[in-house]
Amino acid sequence: MTGVPRRRLLGFAGAGVALAGAGAAAGAFATKASPEVENVAAAKVPFRGDIQAGITTPAQDHMHFVALDVKTKSRDELISLLKEWTVAAERMTAGQEAAENGAVGGNAEAPPKDTGEALDLPASALTITIGFGPSLFDDRFGLKDKRPERLIDLPRFPQDDLDPARSNGDICIQACANDPQVAVHAIRNLVRIGFGRVAVRWSQLGFGRTSSTTRDQATPRNMFGFKDGTRNIKAEDTDHLRDHVWVSKEDGPDWLVGGTYLVSRRIRMHIEIWDRTSLVEQEQIVGRTKGEGAPLGQANEFDEPDLHVKGAGGIPLIGEIAHIRLASPEALNGARILRRGYNFTDGSDGLGHLDAGLFFVAFNRDSRTQFVPMQQALSTKDDMMEYVEHTGSGHFAVPPGVKEGGFWGEGLFR
Amino acid sequence: MTGVPRRRLLGFAGAGVALAGAGAAAGAFATKASPEVENVAAAKVPFRGDIQAGITTPAQDHMHFVALDVKTKSRDELISLLKEWTVAAERMTAGQEAAENGAVGGNAEAPPKDTGEALDLPASALTITIGFGPSLFDDRFGLKDKRPERLIDLPRFPQDDLDPARSNGDICIQACANDPQVAVHAIRNLVRIGFGRVAVRWSQLGFGRTSSTTRDQATPRNMFGFKDGTRNIKAEDTDHLRDHVWVSKEDGPDWLVGGTYLVSRRIRMHIEIWDRTSLVEQEQIVGRTKGEGAPLGQANEFDEPDLHVKGAGGIPLIGEIAHIRLASPEALNGARILRRGYNFTDGSDGLGHLDAGLFFVAFNRDSRTQFVPMQQALSTKDDMMEYVEHTGSGHFAVPPGVKEGGFWGEGLFR
């Protein structure tokens, strides 16, 4: 989200500054990206490693997310596609074209192998992350017995208003970068490679990351004007990552060890209604002050919320149904999630309002005991539900990182 | 379009760096922004001046554009709204909240006067530009005799596929900034101020400016992967601005002198089909090389196209229906336009493809003799039409800048 234009930055901190983190072993994230280089345009995040990049990577400023339906019925074609995607994705995260001489240096009589719109742009900390939806594990590809027990069809939550055309999908790909054109280019070229084998089911563009994922990132604000994600799991919280994010050997299945589960929710915010509520009411609904983002009763954003402190008349300062209480580990048997969402504004709703909100993306180790109970609590009790509407939903198993010589999701086909 | 995160830049080049340019007199743009400061997050573009900012201002990286229907039938309410908007817009372009103590410092029992999501963000070179559509000049507000003759209802062009829900509008507001959250915040707060008096008709988010508007900006690429806007009118071209952009006293009407006309076209690009054409064909359709962006037959991007040079067999290197020939001043009796468009990606089209393209915005002095003949030529002859689809359209009279003590469009009501 900007500053010095990317082109000017090519020589700024040196092209090819590599970010530590993505290649580190799951559960061992001492490798914090240096604040000086983490977000410069030239930054490159390693594609290969024990875990996929784009989960604990410092949240970039922009996201393009796509959900795909697989159209081929051939297991071999699916495997070939995953191999081709892996090559292209690794190249693009290194700031290269999707294929060598892809845009202009190849056979001029043939369609270019790269679409070209990122030709002059640096890597911009691009990460590309893949996930597999429940529907991939049907009869088509012999994957039925590979479906993780935890990869449930998400239940219908109270007040859900899901659009099937904005929900689910066989495969999801999340591209995050500090330049939206780089993220869009990545998704577009992967879709192009998949032509005839996959089709776009839905896609979402996001800006203004709504969660920080490392301690040195400032907490951004969502479209309600509040800081969002203060208590998020950070890349430095290795114990939390182990306990709440990464699938372990004991969890299984084998092919998913070092992976995680991604939940996406397109949350339309009825900002016009929110904007007509008083500051006091907004702060009570959230449980934090709007300016500083401090828990009610505390002074500073990062003060621990005191869920017991009472104000005048013995009423808890952080109300019984305040958002941060309902979503707190204290209220959810210790459950935490790693959030990595973005704001969106998608034109208008046809009723005189902007269609804006939060594209919620979270990673957890078992959605059945983490995301689902959290969303159950929020959807039944949270006053914030009066102001939001869940219009899209997805659940995907995110395989571990790609080792040298391997390809995305290869464990699935062993 | 990124680089160093905005927050880190607050102390980078000094907060409050003001951009020259917007306040200069129409037709006298010697005041080129310094390349060192033009795009830093802290940059502020003066709101008031003889012309509106956001036209010759160095193109920022992001845009949020909205078209509004006026719902009140009261001329006085419309005037009040324009006055309130002017105050809020000037504040926001200075990096302030829409109202003093707007987000958190006011009466906590009342709805905040600023929605808060830009609280921690610098001005990001925000510009906010207003325009008035033909429909504003009907019977409602006594403006019938103020309608400029040149503010025509645009003709239907061959192959137009316009969606009424993405076209026209009584008023347009263009917000451009180097941080999308700043641009979205600006539009949202103006819409909020107008609640009950205006309603959102359509809105469009854009990234990756597709035209440079000053000589020191690199030419960006559109979703076809080509550099776009090489021959655009630049802020330094004072003669071209005078001849092709600014409404003069002789042109009239009086209230629009120092203003211009804005044409918007939402151009869906069928990128999947484009991506299946050969490099040679793409370059012949455009008339430029894809890599360097040089006119065919030349070596460098900024070489003047030679429309007469012939290749083997006496066939012109730049074909008779190449895009850059059809759109050239040479083919259009000298007509030029100032382009200031953005790329977009709006989810998917429901048919398995991304809904991506170009949100074309152009400024000209008389759309009847500039944009219209250009689009007539392109829509009837240009092979590129096989790959694009115009899905939205707008035409707006853009009033001159706001003087000290004045308000947006005040000349209309004298």
Boltz contact constraints between the chains, C-beta under 6 A:
constraints:
  - contact:
      token1: [A, 1]
      token2: [B, 6]
      max_distance: 6.0
  - contact:
      token1: [A, 1]
      token2: [B, 179]
      max_distance: 6.0
  - contact:
      token1: [A, 2]
      token2: [B, 2]
      max_distance: 6.0
  - contact:
      token1: [A, 2]
      token2: [B, 6]
      max_distance: 6.0
  - contact:
      token1: [A, 2]
      token2: [B, 41]
      max_distance: 6.0
  - contact:
      token1: [A, 2]
      token2: [B, 61]
      max_distance: 6.0
  - contact:
      token1: [A, 2]
      token2: [B, 178]
      max_distance: 6.0
  - contact:
      token1: [A, 2]
      token2: [B, 179]
      max_distance: 6.0
  - contact:
      token1: [A, 3]
      token2: [B, 3]
      max_distance: 6.0
  - contact:
      token1: [A, 3]
      token2: [B, 4]
      max_distance: 6.0
  - contact:
      token1: [A, 3]
      token2: [B, 6]
      max_distance: 6.0
  - contact:
      token1: [A, 3]
      token2: [B, 9]
      max_distance: 6.0
  - contact:
      token1: [A, 3]
      token2: [B, 40]
      max_distance: 6.0
  - contact:
      token1: [A, 3]
      token2: [B, 41]
      max_distance: 6.0
  - contact:
      token1: [A, 4]
      token2: [B, 3]
      max_distance: 6.0
  - contact:
      token1: [A, 4]
      token2: [B, 4]
      max_distance: 6.0
  - contact:
      token1: [A, 5]
      token2: [B, 39]
      max_distance: 6.0
  - contact:
      token1: [A, 6]
      token2: [B, 1]
      max_distance: 6.0
  - contact:
      token1: [A, 6]
      token2: [B, 2]
      max_distance: 6.0
  - contact:
      token1: [A, 6]
      token2: [B, 3]
      max_distance: 6.0
  - contact:
      token1: [A, 7]
      token2: [B, 218]
      max_distance: 6.0
  - contact:
      token1: [A, 9]
      token2: [B, 3]
      max_distance: 6.0
  - contact:
      token1: [A, 39]
      token2: [B, 5]
      max_distance: 6.0
  - contact:
      token1: [A, 40]
      token2: [B, 3]
      max_distance: 6.0
  - contact:
      token1: [A, 41]
      token2: [B, 2]
      max_distance: 6.0
  - contact:
      token1: [A, 41]
      token2: [B, 3]
      max_distance: 6.0
  - contact:
      token1: [A, 61]
      token2: [B, 2]
      max_distance: 6.0
  - contact:
      token1: [A, 104]
      token2: [B, 290]
      max_distance: 6.0
  - contact:
      token1: [A, 104]
      token2: [B, 291]
      max_distance: 6.0
  - contact:
      token1: [A, 108]
      token2: [B, 279]
      max_distance: 6.0
  - contact:
      token1: [A, 108]
      token2: [B, 280]
      max_distance: 6.0
  - contact:
      token1: [A, 109]
      token2: [B, 278]
      max_distance: 6.0
  - contact:
      token1: [A, 109]
      token2: [B, 280]
      max_distance: 6.0
  - contact:
      token1: [A, 110]
      token2: [B, 278]
      max_distance: 6.0
  - contact:
      token1: [A, 111]
      token2: [B, 276]
      max_distance: 6.0
  - contact:
      token1: [A, 111]
      token2: [B, 277]
      max_distance: 6.0
  - contact:
      token1: [A, 111]
      token2: [B, 278]
      max_distance: 6.0
  - contact:
      token1: [A, 112]
      token2: [B, 279]
      max_distance: 6.0
  - contact:
      token1: [A, 115]
      token2: [B, 225]
      max_distance: 6.0
  - contact:
      token1: [A, 115]
      token2: [B, 275]
      max_distance: 6.0
  - contact:
      token1: [A, 116]
      token2: [B, 225]
      max_distance: 6.0
  - contact:
      token1: [A, 116]
      token2: [B, 290]
      max_distance: 6.0
  - contact:
      token1: [A, 117]
      token2: [B, 221]
      max_distance: 6.0
  - contact:
      token1: [A, 117]
      token2: [B, 223]
      max_distance: 6.0
  - contact:
      token1: [A, 117]
      token2: [B, 225]
      max_distance: 6.0
  - contact:
      token1: [A, 178]
      token2: [B, 2]
      max_distance: 6.0
  - contact:
      token1: [A, 179]
      token2: [B, 1]
      max_distance: 6.0
  - contact:
      token1: [A, 179]
      token2: [B, 2]
      max_distance: 6.0
  - contact:
      token1: [A, 180]
      token2: [B, 207]
      max_distance: 6.0
  - contact:
      token1: [A, 181]
      token2: [B, 208]
      max_distance: 6.0
  - contact:
      token1: [A, 184]
      token2: [B, 345]
      max_distance: 6.0
  - contact:
      token1: [A, 192]
      token2: [B, 275]
      max_distance: 6.0
  - contact:
      token1: [A, 199]
      token2: [B, 352]
      max_distance: 6.0
  - contact:
      token1: [A, 200]
      token2: [B, 348]
      max_distance: 6.0
  - contact:
      token1: [A, 200]
      token2: [B, 352]
      max_distance: 6.0
  - contact:
      token1: [A, 200]
      token2: [B, 353]
      max_distance: 6.0
  - contact:
      token1: [A, 200]
      token2: [B, 354]
      max_distance: 6.0
  - contact:
      token1: [A, 202]
      token2: [B, 348]
      max_distance: 6.0
  - contact:
      token1: [A, 203]
      token2: [B, 347]
      max_distance: 6.0
  - contact:
      token1: [A, 203]
      token2: [B, 348]
      max_distance: 6.0
  - contact:
      token1: [A, 203]
      token2: [B, 354]
      max_distance: 6.0
  - contact:
      token1: [A, 205]
      token2: [B, 345]
      max_distance: 6.0
  - contact:
      token1: [A, 207]
      token2: [B, 180]
      max_distance: 6.0
  - contact:
      token1: [A, 208]
      token2: [B, 181]
      max_distance: 6.0
  - contact:
      token1: [A, 218]
      token2: [B, 7]
      max_distance: 6.0
  - contact:
      token1: [A, 221]
      token2: [B, 117]
      max_distance: 6.0
  - contact:
      token1: [A, 223]
      token2: [B, 117]
      max_distance: 6.0
  - contact:
      token1: [A, 225]
      token2: [B, 115]
      max_distance: 6.0
  - contact:
      token1: [A, 225]
      token2: [B, 116]
      max_distance: 6.0
  - contact:
      token1: [A, 225]
      token2: [B, 117]
      max_distance: 6.0
  - contact:
      token1: [A, 275]
      token2: [B, 115]
      max_distance: 6.0
  - contact:
      token1: [A, 275]
      token2: [B, 192]
      max_distance: 6.0
  - contact:
      token1: [A, 276]
      token2: [B, 111]
      max_distance: 6.0
  - contact:
      token1: [A, 277]
      token2: [B, 111]
      max_distance: 6.0
  - contact:
      token1: [A, 278]
      token2: [B, 109]
      max_distance: 6.0
  - contact:
      token1: [A, 278]
      token2: [B, 110]
      max_distance: 6.0
  - contact:
      token1: [A, 278]
      token2: [B, 111]
      max_distance: 6.0
  - contact:
      token1: [A, 279]
      token2: [B, 108]
      max_distance: 6.0
  - contact:
      token1: [A, 279]
      token2: [B, 112]
      max_distance: 6.0
  - contact:
      token1: [A, 280]
      token2: [B, 108]
      max_distance: 6.0
  - contact:
      token1: [A, 280]
      token2: [B, 109]
      max_distance: 6.0
  - contact:
      token1: [A, 290]
      token2: [B, 104]
      max_distance: 6.0
  - contact:
      token1: [A, 290]
      token2: [B, 116]
      max_distance: 6.0
  - contact:
      token1: [A, 291]
      token2: [B, 104]
      max_distance: 6.0
  - contact:
      token1: [A, 345]
      token2: [B, 184]
      max_distance: 6.0
  - contact:
      token1: [A, 345]
      token2: [B, 205]
      max_distance: 6.0
  - contact:
      token1: [A, 347]
      token2: [B, 203]
      max_distance: 6.0
  - contact:
      token1: [A, 348]
      token2: [B, 200]
      max_distance: 6.0
  - contact:
      token1: [A, 348]
      token2: [B, 202]
      max_distance: 6.0
  - contact:
      token1: [A, 348]
      token2: [B, 203]
      max_distance: 6.0
  - contact:
      token1: [A, 352]
      token2: [B, 199]
      max_distance: 6.0
  - contact:
      token1: [A, 352]
      token2: [B, 200]
      max_distance: 6.0
  - contact:
      token1: [A, 353]
      token2: [B, 200]
      max_distance: 6.0
  - contact:
      token1: [A, 354]
      token2: [B, 200]
      max_distance: 6.0
  - contact:
      token1: [A, 354]
      token2: [B, 203]
      max_distance: 6.0
